[in-house]
């Protein structure tokens, strides 16, 4: 058998070349989305799932949900046969299940680069960055309000990662832009600095319409009417209230045949019960109502069944993220969504830590694995989430995307074929020898194991003497700077770019700045 390394000098060259080869391998391995090859983790049997569904039906029928400040939504419910008293709507058991049956179980979200189209639903998994933080932070400048430059930086980092599949939405709030105009800059930045699928604004109906109109400039009006090209992430005002800001945006996306992601945010003990089963029943009822409303607006419009369970410290009242109860609750949400035959958005890379440290990764892994095992199809908050989503961290973004790379291999499962069973290797090596340089190893070594871009696997002496005894956060700090320095702008048709900038200029000139 030939040794892997023949002499000391080539060994040094090989080690020096490792980072470059690893990066190249990662780019080759990048896929537009993951097709899972492991089963979902179903923890409840039929009897207990039916109990949760019956309680959700009772909540919908006996308690009801308020739909505030949106008369059109109330009109939809009246025509559908719900009981409407003022803004309170009650639903007969099974009514909403029948309405959502017209929504697709799986759909394509098109990217401006067709190679990056994503399939949402079925056995597919899409990783998207964290969403909604007003602050950003890094090891150099600390915690500060986000700017448009930060927003664009995170788009560039996401675009550069082979382990993310989606450009995301409000990766951080660019607070240096007026509130009523920043959505225009955000949507444009997703289009300009990424060629992946993206999300639009939901903070007002007209901002949702602007987002969709900008997408039409990229893809064409007829194409958009037939295909999903943009997502809108809308939130329930738990407990049991849908406000007009959200329902109007929800309906705007559905009306345009674009996908709304319906997400209740239930903080156990505050916006929902402290007990998991009760919070799950509430979440199911709230989400089901939002999903049904999309179908009343436009039958067959794509919609994603979303969920965001969280816990709280009952000593202080502070929200907690990445804890075990919401994680295991996600498994049940996954089962319920599959019974409805709807695509699922659930969990993410959550953490309450204030730094990209061991707490951040411990909580993130707990939550992210729940997303993987519950069968989530669209995983928002896959990278960067810190400080209970108040801050987007440059370092944690890189650490999280690295972990997403590991999850690509994890979700691939175990392939069993002649090559992986390696009988030829056993015959060549025999008892008492090693597999290091055998033919089978040489054929497979470049793809056999996932190779972290951030982990240090060197001996202690090399780590301390040559590597400077760095921790992962420090390595991630260097990594995001290197990634931004090497970022390449994806091509964008000049006419489309000009049409977008003209649209933005006209829209901004049509309104005065508003900062709240």
C-alpha positions in Angstrom: 0.0 0.0 0.0 1.2 3.5 -0.9 1.4 5.9 2.1 -0.8 9.0 1.9 2.3 11.2 2.5 5.7 10.1 1.3 8.0 12.6 3.1 8.0 15.5 5.5 8.1 18.3 3.0 5.0 17.3 1.0 3.3 16.8 4.4 3.8 20.4 5.2 2.5 21.5 1.8 -0.5 19.3 2.2 -1.4 20.8 5.6 -1.0 24.3 4.2 -3.2 23.5 1.3 -6.0 22.0 3.4 -8.0 25.2 4.0 -8.2 26.0 0.3 -9.1 22.4 -0.6 -11.7 22.3 2.1 -13.3 25.5 0.8 -13.3 24.2 -2.8 -14.9 20.9 -1.7 -17.6 22.8 0.2 -18.5 24.8 -2.9 -18.7 21.7 -5.0 -20.9 20.1 -2.3 -23.3 23.0 -2.2 -26.9 22.1 -3.2 -29.9 24.3 -3.8 -31.8 22.5 -0.9 -31.5 19.3 1.0 -33.6 16.2 0.3 -33.7 14.4 3.6 -32.8 10.8 3.7 -33.7 10.1 7.4 -37.2 9.8 8.8 -38.9 12.3 10.9 -39.2 11.7 14.6 -42.8 11.1 15.5 -43.2 11.0 19.3 -47.0 10.9 19.7 -49.5 8.2 18.7 -52.8 8.7 17.0 -54.8 9.0 20.3 -52.8 11.9 21.7 -52.6 13.7 18.4 -56.4 13.5 18.1 -56.7 14.9 21.7 -54.6 17.9 20.7 -56.7 18.4 17.5 -59.9 18.2 19.5 -58.8 20.8 22.0 -57.7 23.1 19.1 -61.2 22.6 17.6 -62.7 23.6 21.0 -60.5 26.7 21.1 -61.7 27.7 17.6 -65.3 26.9 18.3 -65.9 27.9 21.9 -63.3 30.7 22.4 -62.7 31.9 18.9 -60.1 34.2 17.4 -60.3 37.9 16.9 -59.5 39.4 13.5 -58.9 43.1 14.2 -58.8 46.1 11.8 -59.4 44.1 8.6 -63.1 44.1 7.5 -62.2 42.1 4.4 -61.0 39.2 6.5 -64.3 39.2 8.4 -66.2 39.2 5.1 -64.2 36.2 4.0 -65.1 34.3 7.2 -68.8 35.2 6.9 -69.0 33.9 3.3 -67.2 30.8 4.4 -69.8 30.1 7.1 -68.0 31.0 10.3 -69.8 32.7 13.2 -68.7 36.3 13.2 -69.6 38.5 16.2 -67.9 41.9 15.8 -64.3 41.0 15.4 -64.6 37.6 17.1 -64.7 34.6 14.7 -65.7 31.1 15.8 -65.3 28.0 13.6 -67.1 24.7 13.5 -64.9 21.7 14.0 -63.2 20.5 10.8 -64.2 23.7 8.9 -60.6 25.1 8.7 -59.1 21.7 7.8 -61.4 21.5 4.8 -60.5 25.0 3.7 -56.7 24.5 3.8 -57.0 21.3 1.8 -56.7 23.4 -1.4 -53.2 24.6 -0.5 -50.3 22.7 -2.1 -48.4 20.2 -0.1 -45.2 21.2 -1.9 -44.2 24.1 -4.1 -41.2 25.7 -5.8 -39.9 29.1 -4.8 -38.1 30.4 -7.8 -34.8 32.3 -7.5 -33.6 34.7 -10.1 -30.8 32.1 -10.7 -32.8 29.0 -11.5 -30.0 26.8 -10.2 -31.0 28.1 -6.7 -34.7 27.4 -6.9 -35.9 25.7 -3.7 -38.5 23.1 -3.2 -40.6 23.7 0.0 -42.5 20.8 1.4 -42.3 17.0 1.1 -38.9 15.6 2.1 -37.1 18.9 1.3 -35.2 21.1 3.8 -34.3 24.7 3.2 -31.9 26.7 5.5 -32.5 30.5 5.7 -30.7 33.1 7.9 -32.1 34.5 11.1 -34.7 37.3 10.8 -35.8 40.5 12.6 -32.9 41.6 14.9 -32.7 45.4 15.5 -29.0 45.0 16.7 -25.9 43.5 15.2 -22.7 42.5 16.9 -19.2 41.3 16.3 -16.0 40.8 18.4 -14.5 44.1 17.1 -17.3 46.6 17.6 -19.6 44.9 20.0 -23.4 45.3 20.0 -24.9 48.2 18.0 -27.9 49.0 15.9 -28.0 47.4 12.5 -27.4 49.5 9.3 -28.0 48.9 5.6 -24.3 48.1 5.3 -24.7 45.3 7.9 -27.9 44.1 6.2 -26.0 43.8 2.9 -23.0 42.2 4.6 -25.2 39.4 5.9 -26.8 38.9 2.5 -23.2 38.5 1.1 -22.3 36.0 3.8 -25.4 34.0 3.1 -24.8 34.1 -0.7 -21.2 32.9 -0.1 -22.2 30.0 2.1 -22.6 26.6 0.4 -24.6 25.4 3.4 -27.5 28.0 3.2 -30.1 27.8 0.5 -32.1 31.0 0.9 -31.3 34.7 1.2 -33.8 35.3 4.0 -35.7 38.4 4.7 -35.1 41.1 7.4 -31.8 39.7 8.4 -31.3 42.7 10.6 -33.2 46.0 10.8 -31.3 48.8 8.9 -32.3 51.5 11.3 -30.4 54.2 9.4 -33.2 54.0 6.8 -36.7 55.5 7.5 -39.1 52.8 8.7 -41.6 53.4 5.8 -38.8 53.2 3.1 -36.3 50.6 4.4 -38.3 47.7 2.9 -37.4 49.0 -0.6 -33.7 48.9 0.2 -34.0 45.5 1.8 -35.8 43.8 -1.1 -33.5 45.5 -3.6 -30.4 44.3 -1.6 -31.6 40.7 -1.7 -32.1 41.0 -5.4 -28.8 42.8 -6.0 -26.4 41.0 -3.7 -27.8 37.5 -4.0 -29.3 35.3 -6.7 -31.1 33.0 -4.2 -34.8 33.0 -3.2 -35.7 35.7 -0.7 -38.5 37.2 1.5 -40.4 40.4 1.3 -41.8 43.0 3.8 -44.9 42.3 5.9 -45.0 45.4 8.1 -47.8 47.1 6.1 -50.0 46.1 3.2 -48.5 48.6 0.9 -45.0 47.4 1.8 -46.0 43.8 1.0 -47.4 45.1 -2.3 -44.1 47.0 -3.0 -42.1 43.8 -2.3 -44.3 41.8 -4.7 -44.1 44.6 -7.4 -40.3 44.5 -7.2 -40.4 40.8 -7.6 -42.5 41.3 -10.7 -39.9 43.6 -12.2 -37.4 40.7 -11.8 -39.5 37.8 -12.9 -42.3 39.3 -15.0 -45.9 39.8 -14.0 -47.3 36.7 -15.7 -44.6 34.5 -14.3 -45.2 35.8 -10.7 -49.0 35.2 -11.1 -48.3 31.5 -11.9 -45.3 30.9 -9.6 -44.0 31.6 -6.1 -41.0 33.9 -6.2 -41.2 35.7 -2.7 -42.3 34.7 0.8 -43.9 36.9 3.5 -43.4 35.9 7.2 -46.5 36.9 9.1 -47.1 36.6 12.9 -50.1 35.9 15.0 -50.6 38.3 17.9 -50.9 35.5 20.4 -53.0 34.7 22.2 -55.8 34.3 19.7 -55.6 37.6 17.9 -54.8 38.3 14.2 -54.3 42.1 13.7 -55.0 43.9 10.5 -51.4 44.7 9.7 -50.6 41.0 9.4 -53.9 39.8 7.8 -53.7 42.5 5.1 -50.1 41.5 4.3 -51.0 37.8 4.4 -53.8 38.4 2.0 -51.6 40.6 -0.3 -49.2 37.7 -0.7 -51.9 35.1 -1.2 -53.7 37.4 -3.7 -50.5 37.5 -5.8 -50.1 33.7 -5.5 -47.1 34.2 -3.3 -46.4 32.2 -0.1 -47.3 33.5 3.3 -45.5 31.8 6.2 -48.0 31.7 9.1 -46.3 31.9 12.5 -47.6 32.3 16.0 -45.0 33.3 18.6 -46.0 31.6 21.8 -44.0 32.5 24.9 -45.1 29.8 27.3 -46.6 31.3 30.5 -47.2 34.7 28.8 -48.8 34.4 25.4 -49.8 30.7 26.0 -50.0 28.0 28.6 -46.9 26.9 30.4 -47.7 23.3 29.5 -46.5 22.0 26.2 -49.7 20.3 25.0 -51.8 23.4 25.6 -49.4 25.7 23.9 -49.3 23.2 20.9 -53.1 23.2 20.7 -53.2 27.0 20.8 -50.4 27.3 18.2 -52.2 24.8 15.9 -55.5 26.7 16.1 -53.9 30.1 15.4 -51.8 28.9 12.5 -54.6 26.9 11.0 -56.8 30.0 10.9 -54.1 32.0 9.1 -53.5 29.3 6.6 -57.2 29.0 5.9 -57.5 32.8 5.3 -54.9 32.5 2.5 -57.1 30.0 0.7 -60.2 32.2 1.1 -58.2 35.1 -0.5 -57.0 32.8 -3.4 -57.7 29.1 -3.5 -54.5 27.2 -4.2 -52.1 29.9 -3.1 -49.0 28.4 -1.5 -48.8 28.7 2.3 -46.4 27.4 5.0 -47.6 26.2 8.3 -45.3 27.9 10.8 -44.6 27.6 14.5 -42.4 29.3 17.1 -42.7 27.8 20.5 -40.6 29.3 23.3 -40.3 29.1 27.1 -39.7 31.7 29.8 -37.9 31.9 33.0 -40.7 31.8 35.6 -38.3 33.4 38.1 -37.7 36.5 36.1 -40.2 36.5 33.3 -37.5 36.7 30.7 -37.9 34.7 27.5 -35.7 31.7 27.1 -34.6 30.1 23.8 -33.0 26.8 22.8 -34.7 25.0 25.7 -35.8 21.4 25.7 -39.6 21.8 26.1 -40.1 23.9 22.9 -37.7 21.6 21.1 -39.7 18.4 21.9 -42.9 20.4 21.2 -41.6 21.0 17.7 -41.8 17.2 17.1 -45.5 17.3 17.7 -46.0 20.4 15.5 -44.3 18.4 12.7 -46.7 15.6 13.1 -49.7 17.9 13.0 -48.5 19.7 9.9 -48.0 16.5 8.1 -51.6 15.4 8.9 -52.7 18.7 7.2 -50.4 18.0 4.2 -48.8 21.5 4.5 -45.2 22.5 4.3 -43.7 23.3 7.7 -41.6 26.1 9.1 -40.5 25.2 12.6 -37.7 26.0 15.2 -34.3 27.3 14.1 -30.9 28.1 15.6 -32.2 29.8 18.8 -30.1 31.2 21.7 -30.4 33.6 24.6 -26.7 33.9 24.9 -25.2 37.4 24.6 -22.0 36.2 23.0 -21.1 33.5 20.4 -20.0 31.1 23.1 -20.7 27.6 24.4 -24.2 28.6 25.6 -25.0 29.9 22.2 -24.1 26.7 20.4 -25.6 24.4 23.1 -29.0 26.2 22.8 -28.7 26.5 19.0 -28.0 22.8 18.5 -30.9 21.8 20.8 -33.3 23.9 18.8 -31.8 23.2 15.3 -31.9 19.4 15.8 -35.6 19.7 16.8 -36.2 21.5 13.4 -34.4 18.7 11.6 -36.1 15.9 13.3 -39.6 17.4 13.3 -39.6 17.5 9.6 -39.4 21.3 9.0 -39.2 22.2 5.4 -38.3 25.9 5.7 -36.0 26.6 8.6 -35.8 30.3 9.2 -33.3 31.5 11.9 -30.7 28.9 10.7 -27.8 31.3 11.2 -26.8 34.3 13.3 -29.5 34.3 16.0 -28.2 35.7 19.4 -29.5 37.5 22.5 -33.0 36.1 22.1 -33.2 37.4 18.5 -32.3 40.9 19.5 -28.9 40.7 17.9 -27.5 39.3 14.7 -24.0 38.1 15.3 -21.3 38.0 12.6 -19.4 35.3 14.4 -22.3 33.2 15.3 -23.5 33.4 11.7 -20.3 31.7 10.5 -20.5 29.2 13.3 -24.1 28.4 12.5 -23.5 28.0 8.8 -20.7 25.7 9.6 -23.1 23.6 11.7 -25.6 23.7 8.8 -22.9 22.1 6.8 -22.7 19.2 9.3 -26.5 18.9 9.1 -26.2 18.3 5.3 -24.3 15.2 6.0 -26.5 14.2 9.0 -29.7 14.5 6.8 -28.1 12.4 4.1 -28.4 9.4 6.4 -26.4 6.2 5.7 -26.0 5.1 2.1 -25.8 1.3 1.7 -24.3 0.1 -1.6 -21.3 -1.8 -2.8 -19.0 1.1 -2.4 -20.0 2.0 1.1 -20.1 -1.6 2.4 -16.4 -1.5 1.4 -15.9 -5.3 1.0 -13.0 -4.6 -1.5 -11.3 -2.7 1.3 -11.6 -5.6 3.7 -10.2 -8.0 1.1 -7.2 -5.7 0.4 -6.3 -4.7 4.0 -7.0 -8.0 5.8 -6.5 -8.5 9.6 -4.2 -6.4 11.7 -3.4 -3.7 9.1 -4.9 -0.3 8.4 -7.2 1.3 5.9 -5.2 4.6 5.6 -3.8 4.1 2.1 -6.0 1.4 0.6 -7.7 1.8 -2.7 -11.1 2.3 -1.2 -9.9 5.1 1.1 -8.1 6.8 -1.8 -11.3 6.7 -3.9 -13.5 8.1 -1.1 -11.4 10.3 1.2 -12.3 13.6 -0.3 -16.1 13.1 0.2 -16.2 10.5 3.1 -16.5 13.0 5.9 -17.9 16.5 6.3 -15.0 18.9 6.9 -15.6 21.8 9.2 -14.2 25.2 8.1 -13.9 26.4 11.7 -13.2 23.5 14.0 -9.5 23.0 15.1 -8.6 19.3 14.9 -4.8 19.8 15.3 -2.8 18.4 18.2 -2.7 20.7 21.3 0.9 21.8 20.6 0.2 22.9 17.0 -3.0 24.6 18.1 -1.2 26.5 20.9 2.1 27.2 19.1 1.1 27.9 15.5 -2.6 28.6 15.8 -2.3 31.1 18.6 -4.6 29.1 21.0 -7.7 30.6 19.3 -11.3 29.6 20.1 -14.0 29.1 17.5 -15.5 32.6 17.8 -12.0 34.1 17.1 -11.7 31.9 14.0 -15.2 32.8 12.9 -14.3 36.5 13.2 -11.4 36.0 10.7 -13.6 33.9 8.6 -16.5 36.4 8.0 -14.0 39.1 7.2 -12.2 36.8 4.7 -15.6 35.8 3.2 -16.7 39.4 2.7 -13.3 40.3 1.1 -13.7 37.4 -1.4 -17.4 37.9 -2.1 -18.4 38.1 -5.7 -21.5 40.0 -6.9 -23.8 37.7 -8.9 -24.7 39.1 -12.3 -28.0 41.1 -12.6 -29.5 42.2 -15.9 -28.8 45.9 -16.3 -32.4 46.7 -17.5 -33.8 44.9 -14.4 -31.5 46.8 -12.1 -32.4 50.1 -13.7 -36.2 49.3 -13.4 -35.7 48.5 -9.7 -33.8 51.6 -8.9 -36.3 53.7 -10.8 -39.2 52.1 -8.9 -37.5 52.7 -5.5 -36.8 56.3 -6.3 -40.4 56.9 -7.3 -41.8 55.2 -4.3 -39.4 57.0 -1.9 -40.2 60.4 -3.5 -44.0 59.7 -3.0 -43.8 59.8 0.8 -42.2 61.7 3.6 -39.7 59.9 5.9 -41.3 58.2 8.9 -39.1 57.0 11.7 -41.7 55.0 13.7 
